[in-house]
Amino acid sequence: MPAARSRTRPAPRRRLMLGLIAALAGLLLSGVGLVATAPSASAATQGAGFGTWAPLSALGWHGSMIVNGVHTYCILPGLPAPTGESVDQGIHGEATGMSAQQLAGINHLVSTHGQTGDPVRSAAVGWAVKAIANRDVTLHA
């Protein structure tokens, strides 16, 4: 009679990766601004960067926006700056189809370099976040 197999915990590397993905998704959703967690009918304020802080402008805004005291960054270039009222869309279980590697890269940039008042660094982080999220759209924006 064959021996019964016992359930084993996932390998340490796999557990670490699963934990990292869950943590990154949570940080991305709350810190990068994919999901607005601010109260209903609120707006982001201008962070550090360059350009024109307006819903739409010829120069656009290149840098961070402040949401609940945290520097956040837009994922898609060309979208209007969130200067008017915005509505909380709640928490989503996905991050616009990005891979774990993309999420890790964005999280690293925003947490390591993005919490800054330096306009040059903030603008660079903003464009790097967009390039990681969608390189083709960013290069043609």
N, C-alpha and C positions, 0 to 999 in steps of 0.2 A: 504494500500500500504506500503510495507516494506521500511524502511529508507535506503538510499543509503550508502554504505560503502565508507569511504574515505581511500585513500592510506596512510598508516602510514610508518614512517621510521623504519628501522630494530631496534630491541631492542638494547639498548646501549652495552650490552655484545657482541652481534653478530657483531655490527659495530666495536667494539674494536678488536674482533678476526679477522675479515676480514682485518682490517687495519694492524694488527700485522702480519698476513700471507703475505700480500702484501709487507710490509716493510722488513720482514725477507727474502722473496724470492729475493728482490732487493739487500739486503746486502749480501746474500749468493752468488748470481750470480756475484756480483762485488768484494766482499771481500774474499771469501773462494777460489775462483779460479775455479769454475765449468765452467765458461766462461771466456776465456782470453779477457780482454778488452784492452790489450796493442796493439800498432800498429803492423801491419803484420811483420813477420820475426824478431821477438825479442825473447829473452829468459829470463827466470826467473833467479835470482841470489841467491846464498846461503844465507839463513837467519841463525837463531840460531838453534843449534841442534848437533847431533852426527852422526858418520858414515862417509861414503864416498860420497862426492858430485860429482857424476858421473852418466851418463845415466843409467848404470847397474853396480852393484858391489855386491860382496858377503855380504858386511856389509849393503849396502843400506844407505839411508839418512833418519834420524828420527828427524824431526823438521820442521821449516818453510822455505819457499822460499819467496823472495821479488819480488813482481810484482807491478810496478809503485809505489814503496815506501811503500807498505803495506805487512805485514806478511800474507802469505796465506798458506793453508794447503791442501794436497792431500786428496781426499775422499777415494780412493781405494788403499789398500796396494799392493805392488809388481809392480806397474807401474813404468816405467823408470822416473827418475828425469828429469824435463824439462830444461836441460842444453843447448840443441841445439836450433836451430831456431824453433819457433812455429808460427802458423797462427791463427789469430783472427777468431773464429767461429761465432761471432755475439752473440746476446742476444737470449736466449731461454725462453719460457714461463713455463718451468717445471724444476725441480731439480732432475733428475734421479729417479723419482717416490717416493721420500721421503715424509713422512707425515709432517704435520705442526708441530707436536711435535719434530720430528727429526730436522727439520729446526731451530726451536726455540732453541733446545739444542746446535746445532752447532754454531749458531749465538752467543749465550751467551758465549760459550767457547772461540771462536775466538775474540770477542770484549772485554771480561773481562780479559782473561788470555793469549790470543795468541799474542798480540802486544807487544812482549818482546824480549830482547836480551839475556835472560837467557836460556842457552841450555837445562837445565833440564826441565824447565817449557814448553819450546817450544816443546820438544820431547813428553812430556806428553800430551799436547794439540793435537799434531799430531795424536797420537794413540787413544786418546779419540774421536776425530772427525771421524776417520776411524771406530771405534767401534760403534758409533751412526749411521753412514751411513749404515754399514753392519757388524754386530757383528760376524756372522759365518765366513765370509771371513777373517776378521781381526784376529780372534782367531786361524785360521789355517795358517796364513801367516808366 
